[in-house]
Amino acid sequence: MNLLSIGGSDPSSGAGIQSDIKSFSEFGAYGLTVITAITGQNTSNFEMVEAVSKKILKNQMESILTDFKIDGIKIGMVFNSEIIKTLYQQLKKLKIPIVVDPVIKSTTGGALIENKAIKDFQKYIIPLATVITPNKFEAEIVSKSKINSKNTIEKIAKKIQKMGAKNVVITGIERKNNKIADLVLEKNKKYLISGDRISNINHGSGCNYSAAMIFAISNKKTIHESAKFAKKFAQNSIKNSIKVGNGIRITNIQKKDKISSELSQSINEFVKIKNIYKNIPECQTNFVYSKPKPKSIKDIVGLSGRIVKAGKEVIVAGNLTYGGSKHVATALLVVNKKFPSIKSAINLKYEKSIIFKIEKLKFSVSSYNRVKEPNHNKIKGSSVEWGIGNAIKNLKLPPDIIFHKGDFGKEPMIIIFGGKPKNILKKLSKILG
């Protein structure tokens, strides 16, 4: 997945372009950038800002858009009207999800957009937004309305939506019981997503939120799912904030464990394989990766949902979690007990032509016959364990592929095994190439 961040450069790496690159990398996405302005700031002070020229801004945009397939765009700092209008001309015809983070003021006090440019921001940038994510202060500036008993948060959100944003999220709404919420306004519904208040002043949480939002939306998540994901990601970044300089704390992305990160990156590569939808079975696909010496499927990370086929598209449904997969993880667990070097697996649709290609490539292939499965196994629900166990019983070397041709009510299936997720992708490229 390729995600583009358009915004200002923050030399402290607390916010802006540098923060987005860290977030995108954590998600396993490839981050691209278009810089709109250079700032001089640190954790204590905001010194100055210098906008880039129209010429270099346009050149950056053209360079990126002509060379890369962009899956999602985040727009942050747009300092003046010239930047705003130039970006609009480049983006207005694109059919790509766009998250707009209306950056108005730095946490350390610097102005990040000229007052006279607010009107053009309303006219040109807001209508580009699939989602716009202001905090309360930014929502007031963008809507030019103070939040009070007459102009409620909801009315302000509706006002911003009328400017052209498809969906509006106003973050940081204070509530009772030490809670803080985000108001989400979609086309035909509104709701709050609440979380615990974290009492520390920090730099970068707004950027973390909007970066997570564009990642989730680009992964075909709903607005509700994306807002929940972004809320959790931003809150974790605040909880883990660190004091790097002499001033305020900088939000810190808590690293996923290496196993989840590697699998996430491989899943992103898997869904981009040309025509891969043809290889997704009716029961859908899961991709799993194990800790060393797993004792149960709780030691194996997989999707809580599936990699699903939607027409000619492939969509990742659910999140990576230990114990998220049952069947593919069980198959991996059985193989790993005999061959500890095998720690990853993926299931694909059974096709005779694929098996023929696999055998021609001289991969290690084994199979089992579900028709011969004892009834008590079916009743106990241990079909996968029985089948994989039979397939590897006489093997002396680890299998690359195990398949079965199905049974009454049971779909035939291929499972590819490997040491790491990237090894499976290499095998797939040979099989499907």
N, C-alpha and C positions, 0 to 999 in steps of 0.2 A: 504494500500500500504506500502511495506517495501522497504526503500532506504538505501543503504550501502555507507558510506563515508570512504574512505581509505586515510589517510593523517596524518599530524603532529598535535601534541597538542599545542595549544596556550593558555597559562595561563591567558592572558588578555581577552580571549573569543572574540577577534576582528576578527579572521580568523581561518582557519584550522577546525579541528574536531568540536570544540565547536560552531563555527559559523554555520556549516552545520546542526548541531542538532537543532539550533534555527530556521533555515530556514525550515527544514523538518517538524518541529512541527507546524510552521505557515501554511504550506500547508495541514495540517491534515494527514500527512504521519508518519509512525513509522520509526525513524532513528536508524540505527545500525552503529557501528564503528569498524574499524581496525586501530590501531595506528602504524605508521611507525617510528615516532621519537618524542622525547620530546624536546621542546624548552624552553629556559629561555628568556622571552621578556616581555616588557610592551609597553605603548604608546610612550615612549621616546627612549628606547634602546633595541637592540637585543644583548643578552649576550652570549648564547651558545646553541649548539644543540647536542643531543645524540641519535643516531639511536638505534632502538630496535634490538635484536638479530634475526638471521634467524629463530631460534627455536620458539621463542614466536610469531613472525610474522606469521609463517606457522600455528602455533596452533590457533591463532586468526582467521585466514581465514577458517581453517577447522571447527572450532567451529561454525562459523556463517553459512557457506554454507551447513553444514549437518543438521542444525536445522531449518533454515528459508527459506521460498520462497522469493527470492530477486527479486524485480521488476526493479530495476535500480541501477547502481553503479557509484559513482563519485570518481575519483582518483586525489588526490592533491599532497601533498609533498611526494616525493620518494627520499630520501637523497643520497643513494649510489647504486652501481651496484648490491650488494647482495640483497638489498630490491627489486630492479627492477626485477631481474631474478626470485626471489622467487614469487613475485606477478604474473609474466607472467606464470609461471608453474601452478598456481592456477586458473588463469582466462582465459587461451587461448582457452579452450574448451566450455566455457559458452556461451549460446545464450541469453544474457541479454544486454540491452542498456548500454553503458559505455560512460560517459563524462570525458575527461581528461583535467584537469586544470594544465598546466605546470608551477608549482610554482618554480620560479628561485631565487627570492630575496624578502626579507621582506621589507615592506614600510619603516621600521626603519633601513634598511641597512644590515641585516643578510643574508648570503648565505644559501639557502634552498636545494641546490643540489650540490654535488661535481662536479667540472669541468670535471674530468675524467669519470664521470657517464653519461654525456650528450650523448655520442655515444650509450651507452646501452639503454638510454631513447628513442632515435630515433629508435633503432632496435626492442625493445621489447614492449614499452608502447604505442607509437604512433599507431602501427597497431591494437591495441585493441580498439581504439577510434571510437565510433559512431560519436561523435563530439569532436573536440579539440578546446579549447577556450583561446588561448594566447592573451595578449595585444601586442602592437607593440614591446616593448622591449623583451618580451618572444619569440615572433615570430622570431626576429633576432637571438636570442641565439639558439633556436631549429633548425632553418634552416641554421645557420652559414653563414648568408648573411645579409649585411647591407641594409636597405631600402633606396633607392635613385632613381634618375631618370632612372637608368638602371634596378635596381631590384625594381620594383614597389610592392606595397602591394599585388596586385593580383598575381604577379609572385612568391612572397614569399609564399602566401597561396597555390598556385599550387605545389610548391616544398614540402611543408609539406604534402599535400594530396598524393603526390607520395610516401611518406614514409609509407603510409598505412592507414591514417585517412580517414574515409568515407566522413566526412564533416568538414570543417574548418571555424571557426569564429575568425577573428582578431578584437579585441575590441579597442575602444579609438582612432579612426582615426579622426584627427582634420580636420574640414572643415570651409568654410567661413560662415559668418552670425552667428557667435557664436554657431555653431552646432558641435556635435561630433557624429560619426557614427561607426557602426560595419560592417565589410565586411563579408558576408556569402558566402562561396563557397560550393555548393552542387556538386553532380556528373556531372550534365549537365547544371547547371546555377549558376549565381552569382548575388548578389544584395547588396545594402546598407540598413541598418536600422538606421535612424537618430534620434537624440534627442537633447535637449538643453544642452549646457555645464553648469556644476555646478562647480563653482570655490571654491572648498575646498579640501585640502589634507586629505585623509581618509584612514582608515585601514579596509579592509574586502570586498570591492565591487566586486573584482574578484571572491571571494568565493561565494558571494551572487548570482552572475550571473550564475556560473556553477551549483550551487545547484538548482536554478530555472530551468535551462536548463534540468537537468536530471529528475526533477519532471515532466516537461511538456512532454518530450519524452516518459517517462514511462507511461504517460496518453494517449499515442497514438496520440499525436499532431504531426503535420508535423514539419520539421526543421524550416520552415518559421514562423509558429505559435509559436514554442518553443523559437526561437530567439527573437521575438517580446515580448513574455511574460518575458523572462529573462532580456531583456533590460529595460523594465518598472520596474520590481522588483528591479533591481540593482540601477536604477536611484532614485527610491523612498527611497531606503536604504541610499543613499548618501544625498539626501535632508533632511532626518531625522537623520543624523549622530549627535552623541552627544559627548561632551567632558567629559569623565569619569575620566581619569587620568590627569597627568600633561603635556602630550605630544599631539600627533595628535588625531584627532577625530576618533571615532569608528562608523562604519555604524550601523544604527539602523533600524530594520524591523518595519515598521508602522503596528501595529496590525489591522487585520480585525475586524470589529465589531463582537461581540459574536455570533450573529445570523448566519452570513456567515460562521464563523469558525465551529460552531456546525453542520451546514448543510453540509459543505465540508467534514468533518470527516465521517458523516453518508453516504454520497454518496460513499466515498471510501470503506466503509464497504459493502454497497449495491452491488456494482459491483463485489465483491468477493464471493457473495453467490453462492453456487454450482448450476449450471444449470439455473441461473436466466435469461439467454437469452430466455428460453421458456416462460417467463412471460412478455416479452416486446411486446407491441402491434405494429401493422403496423404503427400507427402514432407516435410511439416511446414513451418514458417515460420522465416525468419531476418530480422533487422532490422539494418541496417548503417549506418555513418557513417564518412566519410572525412576524413583530414587534407587540407589544401589541396594541390593538385597531386600526387596519389598516383602513384607509379611502378609499384606492384604491389599485389596484395591484402594484402600485409604492411603497407601504409599505411592499411588499412581495418579498423576494429574491428567485430567481429560476435560472435555466440555460438559457442562451441566446440561446443555441441550444437545444440539447436533450441528454438523455442517449439512445444510439442507439445500435441495434443488428447488428453485423457483423459476420455472420456464427454462431459459438458457442461462440463468444466473445461478451462482452458488453463494449462499448467505451463511454466515457464522451466527448461530443462535445459541445463546447462553454464554456463560463465562467459564474460564479455566479454573478448575478447583480439584483438590485431591478427593478422590472417590467420586468424581463427576461422571465417570463412565463405568458401566457394569459389565457389558458383554465383551467389548474389545479389551478392557483392562483385565478381565478374567483370563482371556486368551493369552495376553502378555504375561500374566502372573504364572501360568502353567509352564509356558516356554522358558521363562526366566529361571524357574527352579532347576531346570536341567541345563540350561545354557545361560549363565549369568551375564554374558556379554550382550544379550538381547534385552534392550530396555525401552524400545519404542515400537508402536504398531499402528496400523490404519486399516480400516475395512473398506472394500470397494465392491461394486456390482460384479457378479460373476458373468463372464462371457467366454465362450469356447475359444474365440479368436485371441483373447488375452492370455489364456492358458497356453495356447499354441505358441504365442510370442515369448512367453516366459520360459517355456521349455527350450525353445530355439536359442535363447540367450544363455542357456545352461545355468540358470539359477537353481538353487536347491529347493525343490518343490515336493510337498507332501499333501495328502488329502485324507479325508475320512468319509464314511458312508453313514448318513444320519438315519437311513432306513434300518440299520442294524443296532440302533441305540436301544438299550433295555428300557422298558416302560417305567421302571422305578426311577430312572434318571430323569425322565421327562416330568414325572410327578414332583420330584424333589427340586426341579428347576436347575439341574446341574449339567445340562446338555453341552454347554461350551467346554466345561472342564473335562467331561468325558471325551468329547470329540477331539479336542486339541491333544489331550493325553494320548489317545490312540494314534494320532497322526505323527507324534514325535517319539513314540515308544521304542522304535528300532533305529532311530537316527543317531549317528555318531557326531555329526556336525550340525550347527544351528541352521534352521530352515530360513530361507528368504521369503517363501510363500507357503501358506496352508489354505486349502480351499475345500468346500463341500458342494454337492449338487442339489442340496435341499431335501425336503421331505414334505409330507402333507401339511400345508399351512406354514411351512418354513422356507424362507427365501434362500436360494443358493448364494454363496458368499466367498469372497477372496479376502484374505488378510495378509498384508505385507509386514514383515518384521525387519528390524534393524537395530544397530547399536544406539543410534541417535536419530532424531527426527530428520536431520539433514541427509543421513544415509538412506532413509526411506525415499526422500525426494529425488536422490540420485538414481535409485532403482526405478522409480516412477518415470523419470525422464527417458530412461532406456526402454521401458516397457511401452510407453505411449508415444515415443519419438518416431 
